[in-house]
Amino acid sequence: MTIHLYTSTDEKEGMAPTSFANELMRKGIHLTSIIIILVYALFGKQASQLLLIVYLVLILGIEHLRLDRGIRLPILHVLLRRKELSGIGSHVYFTLGALVAVSVFSKNVAFAAILMTTFGDMSAALIGKRYGKKRIFANDKSLEGCVAEFGVNLLIALPLIGNPAISLFMAFVATYVETTFIKIDDNLAIPVFSGAFAQSALLLLPYL
């Protein structure tokens, strides 16, 4: 599982400016999402679904304590964006997105969607923070971060999806969602949209 709580945006997204080292440390937490992939690969879909459901129940319980009971959790509290201090954390949305991907899409599409949500977003945040100069759209995302994310997404999709055109399409959708979605949490939107478009394209491919 992953506590996927930060993006490459800054105060416009409700978080204080952070150093590259701090961003790198937080993004390192995302690597735990590989557990989902390993459980699915080793033990099957139902095992990964069970893992995600148990984890979802656990973090929703924690969110209840934090939001409804006002209990300040030391480690989690410092990882949250300002806007998440009074709302659901992004790790909840990521878990829901991963659960949708695992439950609805084929194995390789689900793997690609989850890995794009983790590593694509990570590359956008880290490259954007370190090298980003040209800002695009109104959400302060950088062109450099978007290019890095697209490249990583494509590298993820190609070996898993196989078809170059569909891989390119899936990588573009994931990058577009992460770059342009502001009000909808991209931790939920990326796996749902990228997976849905890729799965639909694969289903339609024999008829084209």
Contacts in CASP RR format, 6 or more apart in sequence:
PFRMAT RR
TARGET T0000
AUTHOR 0000-0000-0000
METHOD contacts of the structure
MODEL  1
MTIHLYTSTDEKEGMAPTSFANELMRKGIHLTSIIIILVYALFGKQASQL
LLIVYLVLILGIEHLRLDRGIRLPILHVLLRRKELSGIGSHVYFTLGALV
AVSVFSKNVAFAAILMTTFGDMSAALIGKRYGKKRIFANDKSLEGCVAEF
GVNLLIALPLIGNPAISLFMAFVATYVETTFIKIDDNLAIPVFSGAFAQS
ALLLLPYL
1 32 0 8 1.000
1 33 0 8 1.000
1 35 0 8 1.000
1 36 0 8 1.000
1 51 0 8 1.000
1 52 0 8 1.000
1 55 0 8 1.000
1 91 0 8 1.000
1 95 0 8 1.000
2 29 0 8 1.000
2 30 0 8 1.000
2 31 0 8 1.000
2 32 0 8 1.000
2 33 0 8 1.000
2 91 0 8 1.000
2 94 0 8 1.000
2 118 0 8 1.000
3 29 0 8 1.000
3 30 0 8 1.000
3 32 0 8 1.000
3 76 0 8 1.000
3 79 0 8 1.000
3 91 0 8 1.000
4 29 0 8 1.000
4 30 0 8 1.000
4 33 0 8 1.000
4 90 0 8 1.000
4 91 0 8 1.000
4 93 0 8 1.000
4 94 0 8 1.000
4 117 0 8 1.000
4 118 0 8 1.000
4 121 0 8 1.000
4 187 0 8 1.000
5 26 0 8 1.000
5 29 0 8 1.000
5 79 0 8 1.000
5 80 0 8 1.000
5 81 0 8 1.000
5 84 0 8 1.000
5 89 0 8 1.000
5 90 0 8 1.000
5 91 0 8 1.000
6 15 0 8 1.000
6 18 0 8 1.000
6 23 0 8 1.000
6 26 0 8 1.000
6 27 0 8 1.000
6 79 0 8 1.000
6 81 0 8 1.000
6 90 0 8 1.000
6 125 0 8 1.000
7 13 0 8 1.000
7 121 0 8 1.000
7 124 0 8 1.000
7 125 0 8 1.000
7 178 0 8 1.000
7 186 0 8 1.000
8 23 0 8 1.000
8 124 0 8 1.000
8 125 0 8 1.000
8 126 0 8 1.000
8 128 0 8 1.000
8 129 0 8 1.000
8 141 0 8 1.000
8 142 0 8 1.000
8 145 0 8 1.000
9 15 0 8 1.000
9 139 0 8 1.000
9 140 0 8 1.000
9 141 0 8 1.000
10 16 0 8 1.000
10 17 0 8 1.000
10 18 0 8 1.000
10 140 0 8 1.000
11 17 0 8 1.000
12 139 0 8 1.000
12 140 0 8 1.000
13 81 0 8 1.000
13 83 0 8 1.000
13 139 0 8 1.000
13 140 0 8 1.000
14 81 0 8 1.000
14 82 0 8 1.000
14 83 0 8 1.000
15 81 0 8 1.000
15 82 0 8 1.000
15 83 0 8 1.000
16 82 0 8 1.000
18 26 0 8 1.000
18 129 0 8 1.000
20 126 0 8 1.000
20 129 0 8 1.000
20 130 0 8 1.000
23 125 0 8 1.000
23 126 0 8 1.000
23 129 0 8 1.000
24 126 0 8 1.000
26 79 0 8 1.000
27 122 0 8 1.000
27 125 0 8 1.000
27 126 0 8 1.000
28 122 0 8 1.000
29 79 0 8 1.000
30 118 0 8 1.000
30 119 0 8 1.000
30 121 0 8 1.000
30 122 0 8 1.000
31 118 0 8 1.000
33 94 0 8 1.000
33 98 0 8 1.000
33 114 0 8 1.000
33 115 0 8 1.000
33 117 0 8 1.000
33 118 0 8 1.000
34 118 0 8 1.000
35 51 0 8 1.000
36 48 0 8 1.000
36 51 0 8 1.000
36 52 0 8 1.000
36 98 0 8 1.000
36 102 0 8 1.000
36 114 0 8 1.000
37 111 0 8 1.000
37 114 0 8 1.000
37 115 0 8 1.000
39 47 0 8 1.000
39 48 0 8 1.000
39 51 0 8 1.000
40 47 0 8 1.000
40 48 0 8 1.000
40 102 0 8 1.000
40 107 0 8 1.000
40 110 0 8 1.000
40 111 0 8 1.000
45 102 0 8 1.000
45 103 0 8 1.000
45 107 0 8 1.000
48 102 0 8 1.000
49 99 0 8 1.000
49 102 0 8 1.000
49 103 0 8 1.000
52 95 0 8 1.000
52 98 0 8 1.000
52 99 0 8 1.000
52 102 0 8 1.000
53 99 0 8 1.000
55 95 0 8 1.000
56 92 0 8 1.000
56 95 0 8 1.000
56 96 0 8 1.000
56 99 0 8 1.000
59 91 0 8 1.000
59 92 0 8 1.000
59 95 0 8 1.000
60 92 0 8 1.000
62 73 0 8 1.000
62 76 0 8 1.000
63 88 0 8 1.000
63 89 0 8 1.000
63 92 0 8 1.000
65 71 0 8 1.000
65 73 0 8 1.000
66 72 0 8 1.000
66 73 0 8 1.000
66 76 0 8 1.000
66 77 0 8 1.000
67 86 0 8 1.000
67 87 0 8 1.000
67 88 0 8 1.000
77 85 0 8 1.000
80 89 0 8 1.000
81 90 0 8 1.000
84 90 0 8 1.000
90 185 0 8 1.000
90 187 0 8 1.000
91 187 0 8 1.000
93 185 0 8 1.000
93 187 0 8 1.000
93 188 0 8 1.000
94 117 0 8 1.000
94 187 0 8 1.000
94 188 0 8 1.000
96 188 0 8 1.000
97 117 0 8 1.000
97 187 0 8 1.000
97 188 0 8 1.000
97 191 0 8 1.000
97 192 0 8 1.000
98 114 0 8 1.000
98 117 0 8 1.000
98 191 0 8 1.000
100 191 0 8 1.000
100 192 0 8 1.000
101 109 0 8 1.000
101 110 0 8 1.000
101 113 0 8 1.000
101 114 0 8 1.000
101 191 0 8 1.000
101 192 0 8 1.000
101 195 0 8 1.000
102 110 0 8 1.000
102 114 0 8 1.000
104 110 0 8 1.000
104 196 0 8 1.000
104 199 0 8 1.000
105 113 0 8 1.000
105 195 0 8 1.000
105 196 0 8 1.000
105 198 0 8 1.000
105 199 0 8 1.000
106 199 0 8 1.000
106 202 0 8 1.000
108 160 0 8 1.000
108 161 0 8 1.000
109 160 0 8 1.000
109 161 0 8 1.000
109 195 0 8 1.000
109 198 0 8 1.000
109 199 0 8 1.000
109 202 0 8 1.000
110 191 0 8 1.000
110 195 0 8 1.000
111 160 0 8 1.000
112 156 0 8 1.000
112 157 0 8 1.000
112 160 0 8 1.000
112 161 0 8 1.000
112 170 0 8 1.000
112 194 0 8 1.000
112 195 0 8 1.000
112 198 0 8 1.000
113 170 0 8 1.000
113 174 0 8 1.000
113 190 0 8 1.000
113 191 0 8 1.000
113 192 0 8 1.000
113 194 0 8 1.000
113 195 0 8 1.000
113 198 0 8 1.000
114 191 0 8 1.000
115 156 0 8 1.000
115 160 0 8 1.000
116 152 0 8 1.000
116 153 0 8 1.000
116 156 0 8 1.000
116 157 0 8 1.000
116 170 0 8 1.000
116 171 0 8 1.000
116 174 0 8 1.000
116 190 0 8 1.000
116 191 0 8 1.000
116 194 0 8 1.000
117 174 0 8 1.000
117 186 0 8 1.000
117 187 0 8 1.000
117 190 0 8 1.000
117 191 0 8 1.000
119 152 0 8 1.000
119 156 0 8 1.000
120 148 0 8 1.000
120 149 0 8 1.000
120 152 0 8 1.000
120 153 0 8 1.000
120 156 0 8 1.000
120 174 0 8 1.000
120 175 0 8 1.000
120 178 0 8 1.000
121 149 0 8 1.000
121 178 0 8 1.000
121 186 0 8 1.000
121 187 0 8 1.000
121 190 0 8 1.000
122 152 0 8 1.000
123 145 0 8 1.000
123 148 0 8 1.000
123 149 0 8 1.000
123 151 0 8 1.000
123 152 0 8 1.000
124 141 0 8 1.000
124 145 0 8 1.000
124 146 0 8 1.000
124 148 0 8 1.000
124 149 0 8 1.000
124 175 0 8 1.000
124 178 0 8 1.000
124 179 0 8 1.000
125 145 0 8 1.000
127 142 0 8 1.000
127 144 0 8 1.000
127 145 0 8 1.000
127 148 0 8 1.000
127 149 0 8 1.000
128 141 0 8 1.000
128 142 0 8 1.000
128 144 0 8 1.000
128 145 0 8 1.000
128 148 0 8 1.000
131 142 0 8 1.000
131 144 0 8 1.000
131 145 0 8 1.000
132 142 0 8 1.000
132 143 0 8 1.000
132 144 0 8 1.000
132 145 0 8 1.000
133 142 0 8 1.000
133 143 0 8 1.000
133 144 0 8 1.000
134 142 0 8 1.000
134 143 0 8 1.000
134 144 0 8 1.000
135 141 0 8 1.000
135 142 0 8 1.000
135 143 0 8 1.000
136 142 0 8 1.000
136 143 0 8 1.000
136 146 0 8 1.000
136 179 0 8 1.000
137 179 0 8 1.000
137 180 0 8 1.000
138 182 0 8 1.000
139 179 0 8 1.000
139 180 0 8 1.000
139 182 0 8 1.000
141 179 0 8 1.000
146 175 0 8 1.000
146 179 0 8 1.000
149 174 0 8 1.000
149 175 0 8 1.000
149 178 0 8 1.000
149 179 0 8 1.000
150 171 0 8 1.000
150 172 0 8 1.000
150 175 0 8 1.000
151 171 0 8 1.000
153 170 0 8 1.000
153 171 0 8 1.000
153 174 0 8 1.000
153 175 0 8 1.000
153 194 0 8 1.000
154 167 0 8 1.000
154 168 0 8 1.000
154 171 0 8 1.000
156 171 0 8 1.000
157 166 0 8 1.000
157 167 0 8 1.000
157 168 0 8 1.000
157 170 0 8 1.000
157 171 0 8 1.000
157 198 0 8 1.000
158 164 0 8 1.000
158 167 0 8 1.000
160 167 0 8 1.000
161 167 0 8 1.000
161 170 0 8 1.000
161 198 0 8 1.000
161 202 0 8 1.000
163 201 0 8 1.000
163 202 0 8 1.000
163 205 0 8 1.000
166 198 0 8 1.000
166 201 0 8 1.000
166 202 0 8 1.000
166 205 0 8 1.000
169 197 0 8 1.000
169 198 0 8 1.000
169 201 0 8 1.000
170 194 0 8 1.000
170 195 0 8 1.000
170 197 0 8 1.000
170 198 0 8 1.000
170 201 0 8 1.000
171 194 0 8 1.000
173 193 0 8 1.000
173 194 0 8 1.000
173 195 0 8 1.000
173 197 0 8 1.000
173 198 0 8 1.000
174 190 0 8 1.000
174 193 0 8 1.000
174 194 0 8 1.000
177 186 0 8 1.000
177 189 0 8 1.000
177 190 0 8 1.000
177 193 0 8 1.000
177 194 0 8 1.000
178 186 0 8 1.000
178 189 0 8 1.000
178 190 0 8 1.000
181 189 0 8 1.000
END
